[in-house]
């Protein structure tokens, strides 16, 4: 019996690790008196950029998993339908609604880095990182390091 090709999750893991590390940096900003407001803003913007990269990598790997590992035909090539398919197949432990909020945050940040949209996105980061780690473990069958 021929074995299905394994999916390389390295890009997903790398983008998630970078987001996780920069978000931890962001959470410690108030403890760092040597940073200017501009420095703090740059860290926040970096978190958002890393979220965008991680989110984009994540949903594309998820789509690949749905097609190659679960054998689903005709999976749409956009995030929300991919998340819906993943939810229908039991891959999203914390439910579809959270992932749809992440999708909306990603769309909002791609058009505007204004204060409110950035703050809204940053509020979601802890949950997103946790959910992304959970999804990584579900897809790969390995523990997060």
C-alpha positions as CSV (number, residue, x, y, z in Angstrom):
1,X,0.0,0.0,0.0
2,X,1.4,3.4,-1.0
3,X,1.8,5.9,1.8
4,X,0.5,9.4,1.4
5,X,3.1,12.1,1.1
6,X,4.0,13.8,4.3
7,X,3.3,17.6,4.5
8,X,6.3,19.7,5.5
9,X,5.1,21.9,8.3
10,X,8.5,23.7,8.8
11,X,7.3,27.1,7.4
12,X,4.2,26.9,9.7
13,X,6.3,26.1,12.7
14,X,8.9,28.8,12.0
15,X,6.2,31.5,11.5
16,X,4.4,30.4,14.6
17,X,7.6,30.4,16.7
18,X,8.5,33.9,15.4
19,X,5.1,35.2,16.4
20,X,5.2,33.5,19.7
21,X,8.6,35.0,20.6
22,X,7.7,38.5,19.4
23,X,4.3,38.4,21.2
24,X,6.2,37.4,24.4
25,X,8.5,40.4,23.8
26,X,5.4,42.6,23.3
27,X,3.9,41.4,26.6
28,X,7.0,42.5,28.5
29,X,7.1,46.0,27.0
30,X,5.9,47.7,30.2
31,X,8.8,46.2,32.1
32,X,11.4,47.8,29.8
33,X,11.8,51.4,30.7
34,X,14.6,51.9,28.2
35,X,12.3,51.7,25.2
36,X,10.8,54.8,23.6
37,X,7.1,54.9,22.5
38,X,8.3,54.6,19.0
39,X,10.2,51.4,19.9
40,X,7.1,50.0,21.6
41,X,5.0,50.8,18.6
42,X,7.5,49.0,16.4
43,X,7.3,45.9,18.5
44,X,3.5,46.0,18.3
45,X,3.6,46.4,14.5
46,X,6.1,43.5,14.3
47,X,3.6,41.3,16.3
48,X,0.9,42.2,13.8
49,X,3.2,41.5,10.8
50,X,4.2,38.2,12.3
51,X,0.5,37.4,12.9
52,X,-0.2,38.1,9.3
53,X,2.6,35.8,8.1
54,X,1.7,33.0,10.5
55,X,-2.0,33.2,9.7
56,X,-1.4,33.1,6.0
57,X,1.0,30.1,6.4
58,X,-1.4,28.4,8.8
59,X,-4.5,28.4,6.6
60,X,-2.5,27.2,3.6
61,X,-1.0,24.3,5.5
62,X,-4.4,23.5,6.9
63,X,-5.8,23.4,3.3
64,X,-3.0,21.1,2.3
65,X,-3.8,18.9,5.2
66,X,-7.5,18.7,4.3
67,X,-6.6,17.8,0.7
68,X,-3.6,15.5,1.2
69,X,-4.2,13.9,4.5
70,X,-8.0,13.8,4.7
71,X,-8.6,13.4,1.0
72,X,-11.2,16.2,0.7
73,X,-11.9,17.2,-2.9
74,X,-12.5,20.8,-4.0
75,X,-11.3,22.6,-0.9
76,X,-11.8,26.4,-1.5
77,X,-8.7,28.5,-1.8
78,X,-9.5,31.1,0.8
79,X,-9.3,31.0,4.6
80,X,-12.8,31.1,5.8
81,X,-14.0,28.1,3.8
82,X,-10.8,26.2,4.8
83,X,-11.6,26.9,8.5
84,X,-15.2,25.7,7.9
85,X,-14.0,22.5,6.4
86,X,-11.5,22.0,9.2
87,X,-14.2,22.6,11.8
88,X,-16.5,20.1,10.0
89,X,-13.7,17.5,10.2
90,X,-13.0,18.1,13.9
91,X,-9.6,19.9,13.6
92,X,-10.5,23.1,15.4
93,X,-10.9,22.2,19.1
94,X,-12.0,25.7,20.2
95,X,-14.6,26.1,17.5
96,X,-15.0,27.8,14.2
97,X,-16.1,31.2,15.5
98,X,-12.7,32.0,17.0
99,X,-11.0,31.2,13.6
100,X,-13.5,33.4,11.8
101,X,-12.5,36.3,14.2
102,X,-8.9,35.7,13.4
103,X,-9.8,35.8,9.7
104,X,-11.5,39.1,10.2
105,X,-8.6,40.5,12.2
106,X,-6.2,39.5,9.4
107,X,-8.4,41.2,6.8
108,X,-8.6,44.3,8.9
109,X,-4.8,44.6,9.4
110,X,-4.1,44.1,5.8
111,X,-5.9,47.3,5.0
112,X,-5.1,49.5,7.9
113,X,-2.6,49.6,10.7
114,X,-4.5,52.3,12.6
115,X,-4.5,52.4,16.4
116,X,-7.9,50.7,16.9
117,X,-7.5,47.9,14.4
118,X,-4.0,47.2,15.7
119,X,-5.3,47.1,19.3
120,X,-8.2,44.8,18.3
121,X,-5.7,42.5,16.6
122,X,-3.3,42.5,19.5
123,X,-6.1,41.6,21.9
124,X,-6.6,38.3,20.0
125,X,-2.9,37.4,19.9
126,X,-2.7,35.2,23.1
127,X,-5.7,33.2,22.0
128,X,-4.5,33.0,18.4
129,X,-1.0,31.7,19.4
130,X,-2.6,29.1,21.7
131,X,-5.0,28.0,19.0
132,X,-2.3,27.9,16.4
133,X,-0.1,25.8,18.6
134,X,-3.0,23.4,19.3
135,X,-3.7,23.2,15.5
136,X,0.0,22.6,14.8
137,X,0.0,19.7,17.2
138,X,-3.2,18.3,15.8
139,X,-2.0,18.4,12.2
140,X,1.5,17.1,12.9
141,X,0.9,14.7,15.8
142,X,3.9,16.2,17.5
143,X,4.3,18.4,20.6
144,X,5.1,22.1,20.4
145,X,8.5,22.9,21.6
